[in-house]
Amino acid sequence: MEVLKIATAGSVDDGKSTLIGRILYDTKSLTTDKLEAIESRSKANGFDYLDFSLATDGLVAEREQGITIDVAHIYFSTANKSYIIADTPGHIEYTRNMVTGASTSQASIILVDARNGVIEQTYRHFFINNLLRIKDVVVAVNKMDLVDYSEEKFNAIKAEFENIIAKSDYKEQNITFVPVSALKGDNVVTTSDAMPWYKGESILDHLEKLNAQDVFEKGQARFPVQTVVRPKKDEFHDFRGYAGKLYGNDLAVGDEVTVLPSLTKSTIKEIYFFDKKFEKAGRGSSINITLTDNINVSRGDMIVKTGEEPSIEKAVTAKVCWMDSKNLVSRSKYLLKHGTNQVQAMIESVDTVLATDFTGNDSEADSLTLNQIGTVKIKLAKPVFYDKYVDNKSNGSFILIDPQTNNTAGVGFIE
């Protein structure tokens, strides 16, 4: 069954958790005990309706404050597709959480409160979707029941949002606008009679029709080696396989390949998935391959088709989302983890801080603070083999690790 990964975004009280809870309720994905807990808690809070946000807000602080703090992953299925929803926080101070939750998503739902329209956080959320190159975006204009299901109000918000789209890299066919009431269930799973002027689909109907391709864009094959497989059995005495996950494109038996960074060439001899052999492996597959030549390959190396080698450099320029309370400044040192490869890195310069409302960049900045996004030049102790993020998400992204605390300090997207 196809799996579609979705990120949600919205400002405080826009109704993300309620929307997800409504989807779970209307698709009958809530267990009996969970539904009973929601009913009990809703009554205890004095509500005369079911508070569906309780289905996703798992932390005590989230339930008490009525906000989302951490990223929650919610799983549900329909007859056609399985879904993984990343319920991300809306607060500006949790921007890093949103980047984390959206980094592996193929689609996104951005909520806008029909009473408030497009606000600062809406710009920020859409900016991150644009930065992460999320393929399809649903703009859910929520709480339509509180504006009397006004078509004029919906159209005004849509027009304002289209002004943002014009400043982005998106094409309008990748953006879908849906007027909803998450609390009432209007246009969430099924279309609503309350808005006869709306001729489109419900959110779930739209998601059901999306092509659930894996998050790895089709491009050039990239196979980072995670481990070398040497079975300790006599029957496999001479077996030497290389295990990992295939990104970008397919690999087949007989393909001539190059091993990076050594630039040694060989040919794919066999492809295994568990204990079965295949002639071809598709992108997104976790596989084990063998080569015709007994060459030196180890964890952190990358196998690519000969003639399709990525860039191999000791310096990169990237957009970085900063996630640490300690500012990112020039000359600071980190560990850069790129796929299965890890290398010492030094920040050469912080060139700009990006305005997340598409109004321009601050080229006078010399540091990045928590939750800021900027363009950074980085020098490396040894070469990495990378693609631009726009060409290959998996091979064009990395994380920066503070060597003193071992915390993930930032995430980068190579230009």
Backbone torsions as a table, in degrees:
resi	resn	phi	psi	omega
1	MET	NA	138.7	178.9
2	GLU	-66.1	147.2	178.3
3	VAL	-119.4	126.1	177.2
4	LEU	-112.2	125.4	-180.0
5	LYS	-99.5	128.0	-174.1
6	ILE	-126.8	136.8	171.6
7	ALA	-107.9	142.3	174.6
8	THR	-110.0	150.0	178.9
9	ALA	-150.1	150.8	179.0
10	GLY	172.0	161.2	179.7
11	SER	-76.0	175.1	-179.7
12	VAL	-58.9	132.6	176.9
13	ASP	69.9	14.7	174.6
14	ASP	-75.3	-18.1	173.0
15	GLY	103.1	29.0	-179.7
16	LYS	-62.1	-52.8	-177.0
17	SER	-63.5	-36.9	177.5
18	THR	-65.2	-41.0	178.7
19	LEU	-60.7	-46.5	-178.8
20	ILE	-66.0	-42.1	177.6
21	GLY	-60.7	-38.7	177.5
22	ARG	-63.7	-42.5	177.7
23	ILE	-60.5	-45.2	179.8
24	LEU	-62.6	-40.6	-178.4
25	TYR	-68.0	-47.1	-175.4
26	ASP	-74.2	-21.5	175.8
27	THR	-94.5	8.0	179.0
28	LYS	56.9	41.8	-179.3
29	SER	-99.9	-0.7	177.9
30	LEU	-89.5	134.4	176.6
31	THR	-71.6	160.7	-177.4
32	THR	-59.9	-43.4	-178.3
33	ASP	-68.3	-34.2	177.7
34	LYS	-67.4	-42.4	178.9
35	LEU	-64.4	-40.5	177.7
36	GLU	-63.9	-38.6	178.6
37	ALA	-65.3	-38.9	178.2
38	ILE	-65.5	-43.6	179.2
39	GLU	-61.9	-44.1	-178.4
40	SER	-65.8	-45.6	-178.4
41	ARG	-67.3	-37.7	179.0
42	SER	-62.5	-42.3	178.2
43	LYS	-65.8	-40.8	-179.7
44	ALA	-62.9	-30.8	178.8
45	ASN	-83.5	-2.2	177.1
46	GLY	83.6	16.6	-179.8
47	PHE	-86.2	144.5	174.2
48	ASP	-98.0	19.8	178.1
49	TYR	-143.3	167.6	178.0
50	LEU	-81.0	126.2	178.5
51	ASP	-87.1	93.5	-174.2
52	PHE	-69.7	-15.0	178.0
53	SER	-63.6	-22.5	179.0
54	LEU	-66.9	-14.7	179.8
55	ALA	-73.7	-20.3	-175.4
56	THR	-120.4	-32.3	-177.9
57	ASP	-76.3	100.0	-171.7
58	GLY	-89.8	-26.3	-178.8
59	LEU	-77.2	147.0	179.0
60	VAL	-59.0	-43.1	-179.7
61	ALA	-62.2	-33.8	179.3
62	GLU	-67.3	-44.3	-178.5
63	ARG	-68.0	-38.0	-178.3
64	GLU	-70.1	-39.7	-176.0
65	GLN	-92.2	-14.0	-178.8
66	GLY	72.0	28.6	178.9
67	ILE	-129.8	163.3	174.6
68	THR	-99.9	128.8	-178.0
69	ILE	-109.1	-48.5	-177.3
70	ASP	-109.6	163.4	177.3
71	VAL	-74.8	128.1	175.3
72	ALA	-115.7	137.8	177.4
73	HIS	-106.4	124.7	-176.2
74	ILE	-116.3	136.2	-176.1
75	TYR	-117.6	134.3	172.2
76	PHE	-156.3	165.4	-176.7
77	SER	-137.9	152.1	168.6
78	THR	-115.9	-174.6	179.1
79	ALA	-67.1	-22.7	-174.4
80	ASN	-103.0	-24.5	-166.9
81	LYS	-157.3	152.5	170.4
82	SER	-103.3	147.9	-175.7
83	TYR	-127.8	143.9	169.0
84	ILE	-124.5	117.0	-178.9
85	ILE	-106.9	126.7	173.4
86	ALA	-96.0	107.3	178.6
87	ASP	-86.0	103.9	-173.0
88	THR	-102.6	153.1	-178.6
89	PRO	-67.2	155.6	178.9
90	GLY	-101.4	-15.3	-177.6
91	HIS	-65.7	145.8	178.7
92	ILE	-62.1	-31.9	-178.8
93	GLU	-74.6	-6.0	177.2
94	TYR	-112.4	26.2	179.1
95	THR	-55.4	-40.0	-179.4
96	ARG	-59.7	-36.1	178.4
97	ASN	-66.0	-36.9	179.6
98	MET	-67.0	-41.9	177.8
99	VAL	-60.1	-42.6	179.1
100	THR	-62.0	-46.8	-177.3
101	GLY	-67.7	-32.4	-175.5
102	ALA	-90.3	-8.3	-170.2
103	SER	-64.8	-24.8	-179.7
104	THR	-114.0	16.6	-175.2
105	SER	-92.8	146.3	175.3
106	GLN	-95.7	-20.3	-179.4
107	ALA	-139.0	161.3	-178.4
108	SER	-142.7	145.8	173.0
109	ILE	-116.9	116.6	176.7
110	ILE	-104.3	121.2	179.8
111	LEU	-92.7	140.1	174.9
112	VAL	-128.1	127.7	177.0
113	ASP	-71.2	121.8	-176.4
114	ALA	-60.6	-24.5	-179.7
115	ARG	-77.6	-31.9	-173.5
116	ASN	-101.9	-23.5	-178.5
117	GLY	70.5	-158.0	-178.1
118	VAL	-73.8	124.7	179.3
119	ILE	-123.7	-177.5	-175.7
120	GLU	-56.0	-43.8	-178.2
121	GLN	-66.0	-28.8	176.8
122	THR	-61.3	-44.5	176.7
123	TYR	-58.7	-46.4	-177.4
124	ARG	-62.0	-44.8	-178.8
125	HIS	-64.5	-42.1	179.1
126	PHE	-68.6	-35.7	177.5
127	PHE	-60.0	-43.0	179.9
128	ILE	-67.4	-39.0	174.4
129	ASN	-58.9	-41.9	179.3
130	ASN	-67.4	-41.7	179.1
131	LEU	-61.7	-41.9	-176.8
132	LEU	-85.6	-1.3	177.8
133	ARG	57.2	43.1	175.1
134	ILE	-70.5	130.7	-165.2
135	LYS	-69.0	-46.7	-173.9
136	ASP	-126.0	133.9	-178.9
137	VAL	-123.5	129.7	172.6
138	VAL	-105.3	121.4	174.9
139	VAL	-95.9	106.4	-177.6
140	ALA	-96.5	108.8	177.2
141	VAL	-83.6	100.1	-169.7
142	ASN	-92.0	166.6	178.3
143	LYS	64.0	36.4	177.5
144	MET	-63.1	-24.7	178.4
145	ASP	-65.7	-22.4	-179.2
146	LEU	-87.4	-5.6	175.3
147	VAL	-121.2	28.0	176.6
148	ASP	57.6	33.8	177.5
149	TYR	52.0	44.1	-173.4
150	SER	-74.9	120.8	175.6
151	GLU	-65.8	-38.2	-179.4
152	GLU	-63.2	-41.3	179.1
153	LYS	-64.2	-43.2	179.0
154	PHE	-62.2	-45.9	-178.4
155	ASN	-65.1	-35.1	178.8
156	ALA	-65.7	-42.3	178.1
157	ILE	-66.6	-40.9	178.6
158	LYS	-60.7	-43.9	-179.9
159	ALA	-63.7	-39.3	179.8
160	GLU	-67.1	-39.6	179.6
161	PHE	-68.5	-34.9	179.5
162	GLU	-63.9	-25.9	174.7
163	ASN	-66.3	-34.1	176.6
164	ILE	-69.9	-42.3	-178.4
165	ILE	-57.9	-37.5	-178.2
166	ALA	-63.2	-23.5	179.9
167	LYS	-91.1	-3.6	-174.1
168	SER	-104.8	-175.1	177.6
169	ASP	-92.2	1.5	-177.5
170	TYR	-77.9	153.4	167.5
171	LYS	-102.6	148.5	-171.8
172	GLU	-61.8	-25.7	-179.1
173	GLN	-70.3	-12.0	177.1
174	ASN	-91.8	-0.2	-179.4
175	ILE	-116.2	128.1	-179.9
176	THR	-123.1	128.8	-179.9
177	PHE	-102.3	129.7	180.0
178	VAL	-134.3	123.8	174.0
179	PRO	-81.8	126.8	-174.4
180	VAL	-137.9	162.2	163.3
181	SER	-129.5	103.1	-177.7
182	ALA	-63.2	-36.6	-178.6
183	LEU	-66.2	-42.5	-178.4
184	LYS	-87.0	-19.7	-178.7
185	GLY	90.8	10.3	-178.3
186	ASP	-70.1	123.0	175.2
187	ASN	60.3	23.4	176.7
188	VAL	-91.0	-65.1	175.9
189	VAL	-101.2	-37.2	177.4
190	THR	-125.5	156.6	178.8
191	THR	-71.4	155.6	-171.3
192	SER	-110.4	143.6	174.0
193	ASP	-80.7	-11.2	-177.0
194	ALA	-73.6	-17.6	-179.6
195	MET	-128.9	71.0	-177.6
196	PRO	-62.5	-19.5	178.7
197	TRP	-72.6	-18.0	179.7
198	TYR	-88.4	120.1	-175.2
199	LYS	-103.9	3.6	-176.9
200	GLY	-87.5	-165.8	-177.1
201	GLU	-94.8	165.1	170.1
202	SER	-73.2	167.8	-180.0
203	ILE	-60.0	-46.7	-177.8
204	LEU	-66.1	-39.4	177.8
205	ASP	-60.0	-39.9	178.1
206	HIS	-66.1	-44.9	-179.8
207	LEU	-63.2	-35.1	-179.7
208	GLU	-62.8	-27.6	-176.5
209	LYS	-92.7	-7.6	179.0
210	LEU	-69.4	145.9	177.3
211	ASN	-77.9	110.2	-173.5
212	ALA	-81.3	55.9	173.4
213	GLN	-66.2	153.9	179.6
214	ASP	-66.1	163.6	-176.5
215	VAL	-66.3	-16.9	-178.3
216	PHE	-81.0	113.2	-179.3
217	GLU	-63.6	152.4	176.8
218	LYS	-73.6	125.4	-178.9
219	GLY	-161.9	-129.7	178.7
220	GLN	-99.3	143.3	-174.1
221	ALA	-65.8	131.9	177.5
222	ARG	-132.4	122.2	-177.7
223	PHE	-126.7	87.6	176.1
224	PRO	-72.1	129.7	-176.8
225	VAL	-80.2	121.9	178.8
226	GLN	-90.5	-37.1	-179.7
227	THR	-158.5	154.7	175.0
228	VAL	-97.7	128.2	-174.9
229	VAL	-99.1	116.0	176.3
230	ARG	-130.2	89.8	-177.4
231	PRO	-61.0	140.3	179.8
232	LYS	-93.4	56.8	177.6
233	LYS	-133.8	144.5	-177.5
234	ASP	-60.4	-36.4	-176.9
235	GLU	-68.9	-19.9	177.3
236	PHE	-115.2	33.1	-173.1
237	HIS	-56.4	-38.9	-176.2
238	ASP	-100.1	8.8	-176.9
239	PHE	-75.8	132.4	174.6
240	ARG	-139.6	105.9	-177.3
241	GLY	-117.1	163.1	-178.7
242	TYR	-125.9	118.7	-173.5
243	ALA	-105.0	146.2	178.1
244	GLY	174.4	-170.5	178.9
245	LYS	-112.8	133.7	-175.4
246	LEU	-89.9	130.0	-179.2
247	TYR	-119.2	155.9	167.4
248	GLY	86.8	-51.6	-176.5
249	ASN	-163.9	-175.1	-174.9
250	ASP	-87.0	157.8	168.7
251	LEU	-126.4	146.2	-178.1
252	ALA	-136.4	155.2	174.4
253	VAL	-58.7	132.9	-178.8
254	GLY	98.3	-11.8	178.1
255	ASP	-67.2	134.3	172.7
256	GLU	-80.0	130.5	-174.5
257	VAL	-128.3	160.8	176.6
258	THR	-122.8	135.7	179.1
259	VAL	-97.7	127.8	179.1
260	LEU	-106.2	141.2	13.1
261	PRO	-94.4	0.1	-172.7
262	SER	-71.7	-19.0	-176.6
263	LEU	64.1	20.5	175.3
264	THR	-72.9	140.1	-177.7
265	LYS	-108.0	148.5	175.6
266	SER	-159.2	-168.5	-179.7
267	THR	-133.0	141.6	178.3
268	ILE	-69.1	124.2	-178.7
269	LYS	-93.4	-47.8	-177.4
270	GLU	-143.5	153.0	173.8
271	ILE	-127.7	124.5	-179.3
272	TYR	-115.4	142.2	166.5
273	PHE	-125.3	106.8	-166.2
274	PHE	58.1	-121.1	-176.3
275	ASP	-104.4	12.3	-177.7
276	LYS	-109.6	142.8	178.8
277	LYS	-93.2	144.7	175.7
278	PHE	-133.5	152.5	177.5
279	GLU	-82.9	-19.7	-175.2
280	LYS	-149.1	145.9	177.0
281	ALA	-124.4	134.6	179.9
282	GLY	-90.3	156.7	178.6
283	ARG	-58.5	141.9	-175.8
284	GLY	91.8	-5.1	-178.8
285	SER	-83.4	139.2	171.0
286	SER	-94.7	113.9	-168.4
287	ILE	-136.0	172.5	175.6
288	ASN	-130.1	122.9	-177.9
289	ILE	-119.4	153.3	172.2
290	THR	-119.3	156.5	-179.3
291	LEU	-116.1	156.4	-178.8
292	THR	-72.0	-23.6	-177.9
293	ASP	-108.9	144.1	178.9
294	ASN	-86.8	83.7	-176.3
295	ILE	-113.4	166.3	-176.6
296	ASN	-82.7	111.1	176.1
297	VAL	-131.4	134.2	-178.9
298	SER	-139.3	171.9	178.6
299	ARG	-56.5	136.0	-178.1
300	GLY	99.1	-19.0	174.4
301	ASP	-75.3	165.7	177.8
302	MET	-132.5	136.4	178.1
303	ILE	-106.3	126.0	-179.4
304	VAL	-133.9	163.0	174.9
305	LYS	-68.7	138.5	178.4
306	THR	-62.3	131.9	-176.3
307	GLY	93.6	-6.4	178.7
308	GLU	-120.9	32.9	-177.1
309	GLU	-66.8	142.6	176.0
310	PRO	-79.1	-179.2	174.5
311	SER	-68.9	141.1	178.3
312	ILE	-124.6	105.3	-172.7
313	GLU	-140.2	160.1	175.1
314	LYS	-102.4	15.5	176.9
315	ALA	-153.0	144.7	178.2
316	VAL	-137.7	152.8	169.6
317	THR	-113.3	130.8	-173.3
318	ALA	-147.7	154.8	166.4
319	LYS	-83.9	129.5	-175.4
320	VAL	-122.6	130.2	170.7
321	CYS	-96.6	119.5	-172.9
322	TRP	-89.8	132.3	-171.7
323	MET	-121.3	9.3	-173.8
324	ASP	-114.4	149.7	177.4
325	SER	-72.1	-22.8	175.4
326	LYS	-85.0	124.4	-174.2
327	ASN	-60.7	149.1	172.6
328	LEU	-87.6	120.1	-177.7
329	VAL	-132.6	162.5	178.0
330	SER	-59.9	147.5	178.1
331	ARG	75.5	-4.5	177.2
332	SER	-74.6	151.5	-173.0
333	LYS	-116.8	138.9	-179.7
334	TYR	-141.5	171.7	168.3
335	LEU	-98.7	127.4	178.0
336	LEU	-100.8	117.8	178.8
337	LYS	-103.5	115.6	-176.4
338	HIS	-122.9	103.8	-174.2
339	GLY	64.0	-126.9	177.8
340	THR	-93.3	2.8	-177.2
341	ASN	-98.3	140.5	177.7
342	GLN	-132.0	132.8	-174.1
343	VAL	-143.3	147.9	176.0
344	GLN	-70.1	140.5	-175.3
345	ALA	-137.3	147.9	174.5
346	MET	-126.3	134.5	178.9
347	ILE	-74.5	114.4	179.4
348	GLU	-77.3	-43.2	179.5
349	SER	-164.8	151.8	168.3
350	VAL	-104.9	109.5	-170.1
351	ASP	-86.3	-42.6	-178.7
352	THR	-147.1	154.5	167.1
353	VAL	-108.3	126.6	-174.4
354	LEU	-83.9	134.0	174.7
355	ALA	-81.8	119.8	-174.5
356	THR	-80.8	8.3	173.6
357	ASP	-107.9	15.0	177.0
358	PHE	66.0	21.3	-177.6
359	THR	-92.0	-3.8	-179.8
360	GLY	130.9	-178.5	-175.0
361	ASN	-122.7	152.8	176.5
362	ASP	-95.6	101.6	-177.5
363	SER	-85.0	-3.2	178.7
364	GLU	-90.5	-8.4	-176.9
365	ALA	-70.0	148.3	178.3
366	ASP	-127.9	12.1	178.4
367	SER	-157.3	164.4	173.9
368	LEU	-119.3	132.2	175.7
369	THR	-101.8	173.2	-177.8
370	LEU	-50.8	128.1	177.5
371	ASN	76.6	-0.3	175.3
372	GLN	-80.8	155.1	178.0
373	ILE	-123.0	131.1	-177.7
374	GLY	-149.7	172.4	176.7
375	THR	-96.8	127.6	-171.1
376	VAL	-132.1	140.1	172.0
377	LYS	-100.9	133.9	-174.7
378	ILE	-129.8	131.4	173.3
379	LYS	-99.3	144.4	-174.3
380	LEU	-120.6	150.7	-179.6
381	ALA	-73.5	-25.1	176.3
382	LYS	-148.6	160.9	-175.4
383	PRO	-65.5	148.1	167.4
384	VAL	-115.9	155.2	-179.2
385	PHE	-109.7	108.7	-168.5
386	TYR	-134.4	161.5	168.5
387	ASP	-115.9	161.7	170.7
388	LYS	-65.1	146.0	-177.5
389	TYR	-59.7	-35.5	-179.1
390	VAL	-66.3	-21.8	-179.3
391	ASP	-94.5	-33.0	-178.4
392	ASN	-154.8	106.4	-175.3
393	LYS	-60.0	-45.8	-174.5
394	SER	-66.5	-41.1	-177.4
395	ASN	-92.3	1.3	179.1
396	GLY	-112.3	10.5	-178.9
397	SER	-126.1	159.6	-179.8
398	PHE	-157.1	170.9	171.5
399	ILE	-124.1	152.0	174.4
400	LEU	-106.8	129.8	-177.0
401	ILE	-114.0	130.2	175.6
402	ASP	-72.7	117.0	-175.9
403	PRO	-67.3	-19.6	-179.3
404	GLN	-82.9	-39.7	-177.6
405	THR	-104.2	-15.6	-174.6
406	ASN	65.7	16.4	177.0
407	ASN	-81.3	148.3	170.9
408	THR	-74.8	113.4	-173.2
409	ALA	-93.6	-26.6	-178.7
410	GLY	-163.9	162.4	176.2
411	VAL	-126.3	137.9	-173.5
412	GLY	-124.1	153.6	-179.8
413	PHE	-129.3	110.4	-170.0
414	ILE	-72.0	136.1	179.9
415	GLU	-95.9	NA	NA
